Amino acid sequence: MTGYEPLNTLKPVARDIWLIDGPAIRFYGMPFSTRATVARLAGGGLWVHSPTRLTDGLHTELDALGPVRHLIAPNWIHYAYVHEWQAAFPSAQAWAAPGVKERARRRGLPGRFDHALTDEAPQAWAGQIEQLIVKGSLIHREAVFFHRASRSLILTDLIENFDPEHLPWWMKLATRIGGIQAPNGGMPRDMRLTFRNHFPALRGSVQQMLEWNPERVILAHGRWFKTDGAAQLQRAFDWLPDSRDGS
């Protein structure tokens, strides 16, 4: 049980945007809930962020929405199911954040990545979904997205927000220490260390996301923020040194 059942089915968020709560995966020995986001673009094609496990039932639901056109691997640890979706939707194009192709190749994962994600939205979804590669870490280079019509900010690991009631006791302790426990989840403390010499760059990326003024913030792990998105984003990064401190 992940606490987000039913799994592997489309759940509407707003017009032309859905969630898929997937099964838990093990990461550093801990069970992590997973979540994909699906947006229907103006031409009817589907844009799938951080694909989770694909089942026959989910395949059928997606077919009813439209053709799967784009598969998004938003950071170096969110690409594991892309090859499954490629096999099921061979005409879909796969897009990779910095570091994804190299890590997948080192791990011998099947599949391909057709395009690199950058700070500029490609023509396929320009004007509909904004994007940004978060700056400041040489290790965690995450692509974040803003679905304009629904004012939804779509993150992966930049913020995690685990519900303690869905966790074993030892993970309750770990998520509290790590700063990633609901209702006040944020960037994992170990991830913060990878930005420690470049906080101004991270601050600039957060500022860009705040300027998008999201109403909601969709997360890959844990409880997502259905309202007050900009305020939740601001709170999650209130640990960042202020530029006026000279940091």
N, C-alpha and C positions, 0 to 999 in steps of 0.2 A: 504494500500500500504506500502510495506517495502522499496522500492527502488531497490530491487534485483530480481524483476520479470523477467522471469516466475518462479513460485514457484513449489515445489514438483516434480521436474524433474531433471534428471542427467545432469550435465554440466562438460564436460571434462576439466581437468587441464593439464595432461600429460598422457603418456602411463600408463594404468592400475590404474589411480586415477581420481576421479570425485568429484564434490561438489553437494550438494543438499541445495538450499536455501529454508528454511521453513517459515511458517507463523510467525508473531510476537507473542511474549508472553508477559504477564505483570509480571514485577519484581519490587517490591517496587513502584508499581503504574506506572512504565514507560514501554512503548512498546519497547521490545528488539527484533531485528531481530534474526533469528536462522539459523544455518548452520551445516549440517552434512558432513562428508567426507567418501568416499567409496574407498577402495583399493582392487584390485584383486590380490590375493596371487598366488604363483607359481603353486599350485595345482588347481587353478581355482576358489576356494572359495572366498567369499567376506567378507571383514573386514569393519565394519561400526562404525565410531567414532561419538559419541554424536547423536544418531538417532533423527531425527525430526519426525513430524507427518507423518504417513504412509497412503498414498492414494492408491486406486485401480490402478490408472495409474502408480504411482511410483512402485508399486509391480510388474506390468507387465514389466517395464523397467529393474528392478533388475533381474527378472527371465531370461531375455535375456542375461544378463552379466554372470551369474553363481549363484550357491547356496549361500545363506547368511549363513556364518559359525560362525561369531564372532560379538558380539554386545558390544561396549565399552562405559561404563559410566565413563568418565574421571575425574569427581570431584563430590563433594557433592551436586551440584545443577543441574547436567546434567545427569539425569536418567529417566525423566518423561515419555518418550515414549518407553522405553525398553520393557515394558510388552506388548505393542501393537505389536511390532516386534516379540516378542516371540510367540505370538498367531498366527501370520502369518507364521513364520518360526520356527516351534517347535524343529527342530534339531539344531538350532543356540545356541552357548554357550555365556553366558553373563559374562562380566569381569568388576569388580568394583574397582575403586580407593579407598583408605582409607576413611572411613566415610560414604560411599554410602549406604552400606547394613543397617547400623544402622539408618540412617536418613529415608530411605525408609520404614523400619519397624515401626519407630515411627509415620510416616504419614499414615500407613496402606495401602501403595501402593501394588497392586497385582504384581505377577511376582516373579522371583527368580534371584539370582546371583550365578553363578557356580564357579567362580574363583576370586581370588584377584590379582589385578595388583601390580607389584613390579618394582624394578629397572632393572630386568632381563627380556628380551623378552622371552616368552614361545616358545617351540619348534615349535608351529603352525606358527609363523611368524619370528622366529629368523633368522638373516641375511638379512631380507627384511625390517623390521620395527624395529628401535631402540626405546627404551623407558626409561623414567626416572620419578621418583616421585619427584617433586620439594620440596626442603627442606626449613625449616625455619619458617613455620607457623603451629600451632596446629589446626587452623580452616580451612584454604584453602590448602588442599593437592591434588594438581592437577597432573595427569599423562600426560606427554607430549610425543610426538612421532615424529620420523623422518623417513619418507619414503625414503629409500636410493636411489632407482632407479631414482626418480624424484627430489631428494634433497628438499623435502617438509617437513618443520617443521609444525606440527599440534598442535595448542594450543586451549584452550577453553576460559577461563576467565583471564588468566595470562596477556594478552594484549587485550584491546578492542579499537575499532577504528571507532566510529560512524560518518557517513556522516551527517553534519549539514543540508544539503539541504533536507534530508529525515525526519527531526525531527520537532515537534512543537516547538514554540519559547522557552518555558520553559525548554524543554529538551536540546535545544541548549545551554542554559545557564548552565544547570546541567552538561552536558558532558564536557564543557569547564573548569568549576571549578574542575571537577573530573579528569581531565587529560586524557580523553578518547575520544577526538574529532579528527577526521581525518583532515588533513593528518598525524598528529603527536600523534596518540593514544598511550596509554601505560597501565601500571597496574593501576587500579582504586585507587585513593588516600586512600579510606577507607580500601582497601585490603592491601595496603602497611603497614598500622598500625599493621596488624596481624603478620608481619615479623619484627617489629621494634627492637626486642631484639635478632634477629638472622640473621642480614643482611649478615654476612660472609657465612652462609649456603645457603642463596638465591643466593649470588654471585657465589658460587661454581656451583650451578645448571645452572645458566645463562652461565657460562663459558663452561660447558659441551655442552650446546646447540650451543654455538658459535663454538666449535670444530667440531661439525657436519657440519658446513659451509653451512647452507641452502641457496638455491637460492630463495625460496619463503617461506612465512609464512602464513599459512591458519588459520583464526580466526573464532570463532563461532559467534561473534557479530561485525557487521560493515564491513568496507572495508578491504579486506585482501591484503597482500603485494605480488604482482605477480613477482617482481624482487627485487634484492638487499636485499635478506632476512637477511643475516648476519648483514649488515649495519643497517637495520631497527631494528633488535633485539638489537644491541648495543645501538642505539639511545634511544629505549624504556626504557632501564635500565640505562641510564646515570646518573640518580638521585641517584643510589646506592653509598654509601660511598666507597671510595677506601680502599683496605686493608692496604695500606701504611699509611692511616690516623689512623690506630689502631682501626677502627670501627668494 
